[in-house]
Amino acid sequence: MVSGAVAIAGWVAAGLVGALAVSVVRLHGDRMEAVARACHELRGPLTAARLGLAAPAGDDLPSPVRLRAIDTELGRAALALDDLSGAGGGARTLWRLDRVDVRQVAAECGEAWQATAAAAGISIRVGWSGEEAAVWGDRLRLAQALGNLVANAVEHGRGPVGIEVAVRGMTVRVEVSDHGPGLPRAVAELRRRPRRGRGSRGRGLAIAADVAEAHGGALISAPSGDGARLVLQVPLALPEQGSAD
């Protein structure tokens, strides 16, 4: 009986050690993914800001619109560092909620990535239709999501890249389209892939989808006969909603 108890205790101990090992590996994997996301999120905004400053729009100095766009991109870079140094909440964490005009976010994103796109021989077109496209959300997170979609279109697609904002019912839709080969897989499948197998495109889509879901929305792919069409959907702000103190 004693030997049986010892054997059971041994199996229990082995099971606990195995569970601990799995937890350590998973924790290490989560941390490595956080580092990979931070590197991904730092590279894009810093490249856009550097090229934006190096390519003034017709003057010796960048225009006010471009400076605001670059400031937003640098804010995105700061988010990446905050996410890395924090608990790893990442794009699911909303730091500040305000009434955000998505048309302005789209215009600034297009301006910020113009120089990067031009270096690749690609143009970016920004447009909108309908009424005011205001949402209740985190402006920098929304810029983070849209910046990832535009970066993917510039890096993996072909021009021109389109950014279109429209209000459909109670939803603000931001569509980013390109004329490249299209997505290799559906958005949901790219998000489900093992983290180390996502690649830069899958990681960017995962971040954008996380931001959309944190705002009560979603990231979907729309049918396209030519290239990729990705749509960021966020609930329209209600009239009675105001800014956070």
Protein Blocks (a to p, Z undefined) as FASTA:
>chain_A
ZZmmmmmmmmmmmmmmmmmmmmmmmmmmmmmmmmmmmmmmmmmmmmmmmmmmmmcghiab
dcfklmmmmmmmmmmmmmmmmmmmmnonmmmlcfbdcdddfklmmmmmmmmmmmmmmmno
pacddddedjdddddddfklmmmmmmmmmmmmmmmmccddddddddehjaccdddddfbe
bjfbdfklmmmpcfklnommlmmmmmmmmmmmmnopacdddddfedjddddddddddfkl
ccdZZ
